[in-house]
């Protein structure tokens, strides 16, 4: 009889531990993975909307204005007569653009 009770307690503990692991994955998804995916989607949408004359910041912290858009690169002007060819993956919105995007999304 004692063995039967111990086996039932062990099985119940297994079910609760599985539920805890599933709950941890759900919490991890909603607090870590989902916000990161949303942020990446916003950055991708921003990069697709860039056009000549847009102000950007590179991953290295260089501020500039887009002068030319190609398939995978931008030609940005960082000073009068100084241009750099930058990969599209290393371009981010300036702080002003990010603030405007946040305000626009809050108004909607």
BELHU-V910662 format. One record per helix or strand. SS is the DSSP state (helix for helix, strand for strand). FROM is the first residue (numbers start at 1). LEN is the number of residues. Records with the same first field share a line. If there is no record, write none. Layout:
# BELHU-V910662
SS=FROM-LEN / FROM-LEN
This chain:
# BELHU-V910662
helix=2-48 / 88-3 / 95-13
strand=55-4 / 63-7 / 73-7 / 82-6 / 91-3
